[in-house]
Amino acid sequence: MRHRSIADLMTPHAVVVQRGTPFKEIARLLDDYDITAVPVLDENERPVGVVSEADLLRRQIAKLGATTAEAIMTSPAVVARPGWSVVEAAKTMEKQKVKRLPVVDDSGRLIGVISRSDLVRLFLRRDRAIQEEVLEEVLTRTLGVSPSAVTVDVADGTVTLTGTLDHKILVRIAVRLCESVDGVVEVVDRLTSPRDDTSPLDQEAPE
């Protein structure tokens, strides 16, 4: 199964500013594009910091007057890589207490921005698409299960598996794999098996 990466979800044409961009111009960009932060780039298009709404507010409260992005920004910029998973990006945002991450290539140049709302969109994936991936990728291709052996119902991201599999260990693996499918919120296990062949050394689900 192929999980969607940050490259699939990011906004490729990001709104950016330079070190010398004035306070009022940054505020206008945030308002015009309805965003909460902008990366600050150097002359080589590498992020050197980020200016957020919070940074602007702190500057105003301190009554330091209008200034430039370089003086306002939070630096260094916390960045993401295009190959990161959704989990990696979400954990970084949570740890660093930020809502957006500049995405950079191997040379450190900006190629996009990923936001929390971009990550949330993943969970708005259509139920039909989730159902097809579970049937075709998880059950048929990965586990070699006949499509007639298991019924897959999906409602609002909740996957319900009903049917019979030959081995108890297959039931556990099927559930774990379905939980890892992009867009799945919960898996309801209604599978049965005639044989319980699990053990403390139960193998991990295949990648």
N, C-alpha and C positions, 0 to 999 in steps of 0.2 A: 504494500500500500504506500502511496505517496502522500505525505502530509504537506499541506500548504506552508510555505516558508514566508518569511517577512518580505521577500522579493515579490511574492504573489499578492500581498495585502497592502503594501506601502503606497503612498502617494508619490509618484515619480517626479512630478514637477512641483517642487516645494517652494513656498514663499520664503525668501531669505533676505538678510540684510548684511551690510558690510560693517566693519569696525566704526566707520565714521558716520553711519546713519543716525540722524538726530532723533531725540526722544519722541517728538510729535509725529514724525514719519512712522516710527515703529508702532505707536498707538493707533495711527490711522490704518496701517496694514492689518493689525490684529482685528480691528473693527470691520474693515472692508471684507476680509476673507473669513470672518467668524472663526478665528483660531485662537488658541491660548498661548502660543509661543512661536518664536522664529529662531532658526539657527543663524549664528553670526559667522560669516566666512572670511577667510584670509584671501590674499591675492591668488592663491593656488586652488581655490574652491574647497578648502578643507575647513570643517567646523572648528572654531576656536572657543566657542561658547554658545549659550542660548539665552535669549531675552524672553521672559515670560510676563504674563499680566502681573504676577506677584512681584517681579522685579521692578516693574513700572510703578506699582502702588507703593512699594517700599521707598522708592526714590522720591515720590511725591510727599509721602508722610514725613520723610526726613527734611523736606523743604530745601533740597539741594539744587532745585531748578532744573531746566532743560539741559541735557547733556547728550553724549553719544552712546551707541550700542556697546562700545568697548568698555565704557565706565559703568554701564548698568548690568551687563551680562553676568550670568553665572558661568564660571569657567573652572576647569576645562569642561568641554561638552561631553556628556555621557552619550555614547553612540551605540548603534546596533549594526550587525552585519546582515547582508541579504539572505544568507543561508540559515540564519537563526530560525528556530521554531517559535510558535506562538507562546509556548511556555517560557522559553528563555527571555523573550521580550517582556512578557508580563511580569516575570520575577524581577527583572532589572528595573522596570518602572516602579514596582512596589518598593524595592530596596532603596532606590534613589529618590523616591517621592516625586516623580515627574509624570506628566501625562503624555509626552511626546518624545520620540527619540530620533535624531538624525540617523540616517542609514548611510554607511560609507563603504566604498569598495576597498580592494586590497591596498591601494595607494593612499587611502584616507580621504579621498574626495567624496563629496556629497552626491548621492544618487537618488535620494528620496527621504521621506519622513514617515514614520509609523506612529500612529496615535492609539490611545486606548479605544476610541470609537472604531478604528480599523480592526482591532482585535475582536471587539464585540460583534462586528459584522459576520464573523465566521460562524457565530451561533445563530445567525439568521438564515443559514443555509436551508434550502428547501427540503422538506421531508422526503420527497420523491428521490432526490439526489442521494440522500443518506441511505435510503432503502436499497437503491441500486448498488451502491458501494458495498454495503453489508452482504447482499446476495452474491454479487459477482466477484468482489475482491476477497472478502473475509471467508465466506462459506465455500464458494466453489473453487476459486483459484488457490487460496492459501491453505484451506483445510481439506479440500477435496470432498466436500459434502454435497450430496445431491440436492438440487434446489427444492425437490419435492419433500425432503426430509424435515425441513424447518420453514415455518411461516414467519415472515418478518413484517411487523407492523411498526410504523413510525408516526408519532403524533407530537408536534411541537418539540422535536428533537429527542423525544423519549422513544427508545427502541425496545420493542417487546418481542422476544424470541420464544416461539412455541413449537414443540416437536420432539423428536427422539433422535439421539445420537448414540453410536455404538459404545462409546467409552465415556465414563464420567470425566476423565481428564480433558476430553474434547469439549465438554460443556464448559469447563472452567476456562479453557483457552479461548473458546468462541466468545465468551462474555468479555474477557480482558481485551481481545482484539476489537470488539465492537465499541468498547469504552474509549478506545484510542482513535476512532474514526472522527474526522473533523466535523464539528457541528453537533455531535452527540452530547446530550445533557445527562442522560441516565439510561441504564440498560435494565429492563425487567426480565429476569430469567425464569421462564416457564418450561425449560428443557428437561427432559428425563433421559435416563440411561439404564439399560439392563445390567450393566457391570460397573462396579466401583473399583477402578484400578489405580486410584490415586495413592500417593504415599508421601511421607515427609520429604522425600527427595524429588517431589513433583517438578517436572521440567518447566522451564519458562516458556511463555508464549513465543512462537516464531516471530521474527521481525518481518 
